[in-house]
Amino acid sequence: MKPLSRNKRRGYLAIFFIAFVIGTPLFILDAKGYRLNWSDVIEVSQTGGLYISTDQSGIEIYINNELVKKTSIVQKSIFVQDLKPGAYEIRASKKGLQSWNKTLKVFPEIVTDARSFLIKSNPEPIEIQQFFNPEDSISTSSSKKTSLKNSKNPEYDDINALFVVPVLKTTSTKLGTTSPDSKTLSDILVKNEAGKLHIFWVGETDSVPNYFCENIVCKSEIMIDATSRILSFDFFPGRNDLIILRLETGIYVSEIDDRSPQNIQNIVSGPGFDFKIKDGKKIYLKKGEKIYSVSP
């Protein structure tokens, strides 16, 4: 095999050098989120991305009414890149669940992320009986059924104790004062002032949640102003970005994220309901003397 001539070697060297000189800047621009828009004749434009997370499988995620992905057991989030800066309509939906809708802005060189939430369309409260029902136990003898008939259900008493109004007092913490109108979880401080919730981030500045910020500008306070006065509130079990609200019209769940109108989803409708959370996990409702457990 003959070696290449000097002229050919010089030619190949020149081609590789030109490719290196042209390709390196393009590679750097691509890594920074810039893209060449050939339709506008070599117009360089910056792009960004969207990252949407969910907490379950089978959720369909749409961007501008176009189905992008259906989540699975393995992948419960989507990442879409190379998006032009602007506002995008996001929708997450699944049969039997209330839909989540959000308008999010995409900025150059930045991935905008959000965490969706979808609760059941009609959460079914399960009543906790105040007294044992002997008919529930088929194998129980008639004499034992008679004794059970007037026996109080300890679970009912245990949950009912949560609804007993405590003596109002405040306790001092490093964050200030805590009371029934002030709660803190994972550096999220929520205060109920005149029926409106004021939410603050009290942690390190570099750890501020994404929904407090747009682009690189972050705010110090977010407010939840429901359709009527918020009577009481608490954090949704397992989430520090969702708040359960007690209104005169029922019990609801609201997201803190106000980058577009906050999603507020219904747990139970009707006046007279109260709610409590036990051990940070289970949600209980009370109306009159009746107590229910509910799994949204």
N, C-alpha and C positions, 0 to 999 in steps of 0.2 A: 504494500500500500504506500503510494507516494505521499510524502509530507506536503502540507499546504504551502503554497508559494507565499513569499513575503507580502505581496499585495493583498492576497486573500486574508492572511492573518490580520493585516492592518484593517481590512474592511470589516471583518467580524468584530475586531476590538472596538472599532468606531460605532458599530451597531449596538453592541452591548453597553457602551458608555452612554450613548444617546438614550437607550431604554432606561438605564439607571437614573440619568438626570431627569427624565420625564416621569418615570414611575415612582420615584421616592416621594416627591411632593404630593402626588395623587394618593399614595398610600397614607401619608400623614393626614391629608385632608379627610380621607375616608374614615380614619380612626377617630377623628374629631367630630364626625357627624356631618361633614359636607358631602354633597352629591352633585355630579354633573347633570344638568338638565339639558339633554341633547335637543329637545323640542324647541328650546329657546336659544339654540346655537351657542353651545359652550357657556351657558350661564351657570355659575357655581352657586348652589343654595345649601344652607344648613338644614339639617333635619334633627328630629328628636324621637322619642319613643313613649309608649304607654305600657305600664305593667299593672295588671288587675289581678288581685288574688281573691279567692273564695275559700269557703270552709267545708265544701262537700263536692262530691262528684255529680255528674249529670246536669250541670248548669250550663246553659247556652249563653255565650257572651257575644254581644253584637256591638259593632262600632259603626256609627252612622247607618243603622238599620241593616247592616250586612253581617251575617253570622261569621265570626272569626274562629271560634273554637267551642267545643263542648268538653267541659272538664271531666277528668277521670279520677279513679282512685289514686293513680300515680301522680298525675299532674293536675293540680287544682288552681292553676294560675295561667295567665297568658302574658306574653311579651311581644309587642308589635313595634318594630323599629322602622327607620326610614320614613317617618311621617313628617309632612310639612308643618311648620308652626301654624297654630290656629286652634280653634275650639272643636272638640269631638264629642258627639253624643254616645254615651255608653249605656248599655242595658244588659242586665243579667237576669235571666228568668229560668224557671223550671216549673213543670206542672205540679200544682198543689201548693206552690209557694208564692208569696207576694213578691212582685218584681222590684228590682233595684235599678234606679236610673240616675245618671250623673253626667253633667257636662264638665269636661276637663280640658284644660288648655295644655297644648304641647309647645315647648320652647326649644330653641336651638341648643344642641349638645346636652340636653337634659332629658332624663327619663321621668315622666310624671307617673306616680303610682298611687293606687287607691285600694282600699279593702272593702269589698262588698259585704252585704248581709241580706239574707232572705229568710224570713220566718214563715210558718205555715199560713195558708190563706185563712183557715178557720181552726186555730188552736182549740183543742177540746179539753176544757177543765174537767178534772176527775174529782168528784166530791169525796172528802174524807169524813166518814161517818162519826158523829159524836158518841154514839153507843155501838157496841158490837151488834152485828146482825147474826143471830144463831143459825139462820137458814143458809148462810154461806158455807157452813161446815156440815156436809152430808153425814159424815161418820159420827158426829157428836150425838151422845145419848140425849133423850128428851129431858132428863133432869138437869144435865149440863146446859142444854139450850135455855132452859128456864132461868138458870143463874146468869147466863151470859146476856140475857135480854136486857137487864138493867145495869150491865157493866159498862163503864165508860171506856172509850177507846183512848189509851195513853198517847197514841200518835196525835189525836185531835188536841189533847191538852198541851202536848209539847209544841205544836204549831201555833195554837191559840195564844200561848205565852209570848210569841214573837210580836203579836199585835197589841199587847198591853202597853199603853203609853207610859214611858218612863218619866221619872222626875227630871225636869229640864235642868241640865247643868252643862257647863262647858269645861273642857279639859285643855290644858296648854300643851302644845307640841312645838317642835322646831319650826313648823310651818305657820304657827300662830294659834288660832282657836278653832276647835272642831265642835260641831253641834249637829242636831238633826238637819240643819240647813246648809251644812258644809261637809263634803266628803273628799277624800284623797285616795287615789289608787295609781300606783306606778308613776308618780310625779305629775299626775293630772289632778288639779284641784277644781272642784265644782262647788259653786255657791248659789243658793236659791235666794234671790233678792226680789221681793214683791212679785213672786210668781213667775219670774224669768231666771233662767240658768245662765250664769257667767262662768266660763271655763278658762282656766289658766294653765300654762305649762310652767312648773316650778323646778324642773330639773336642769341639767347642764345645757347650755346653749347649743352645743354641737350635737345634741341628741334629741332636739325638738322634733315631734312627729311631723310627717310630711304634710298633713292637712292643715297645719298652722302656716304653711308657706306656699307661695306661688312664685315660680322662677327662683330667685335668690332673696326675695323679700318675705320676711316672716312677721306675723303679728303677735301681739302679746295676749290677746283675749278673743274668745269666740263666744257667741251668745246663742242659746236656744230659746226662741220665743214661740211657744205653741199657740194654737188657736184659742185657747182659754188659759186661765191661770194654772200654773203647775203647783199642785198641792204638796207633792213629795216626789222623791226621785232616788235612784240607786244605780250602780253600774250593772250592766247586763252580765250574767255569769260568764266568765272566761274572756271577757273583752273589756278593755279600758277606753275604747273609742265609741262605745254604745251606751246610751243612758235609758233606763226604764222610767217612764213618766206616769204619774197618777194625775189625771185630769178629772173634771166633773163628768165628762162624757165616757170615761173608761180608762183602760191601761194601755199604754203604747210604748214602742221602742223607737228612739231617735238616734241617728248617728251624730257625732260631734262635727264632722267634716262639713264646712259651709262654703266650699269652693264653688258650689252651686246649691240651689235650694236643698235643705237637708231632707233625706228620706225619713219619714215617720210612718212606722207600720203598726198595725193594730194587734193587740193580744186579746182583749175582750172589750166589748162595747156595753155601755149602760152606766147609769149613775149608781153611786153607793159602793163601788168596789174599792178595796184597798189591796196592797200587795206587800209582801216581805220576801227576802231572800235568805235562805238558811245555808250556813257554812259556805257562802259564796258560790253555791252550785244550783240549788233548787229554788224555783219560783212558786210561791203560794199566794192564792187570792182569798179574800174574805169579803162576804157581803151579808150583813146581818149576823146570824149565828152560823152561817154555812161557810165552810173552808174547803178550798179546792187546791189541788196541785195542777200545774200546767207546764207543758213542754213545748215551747214555741218552735 
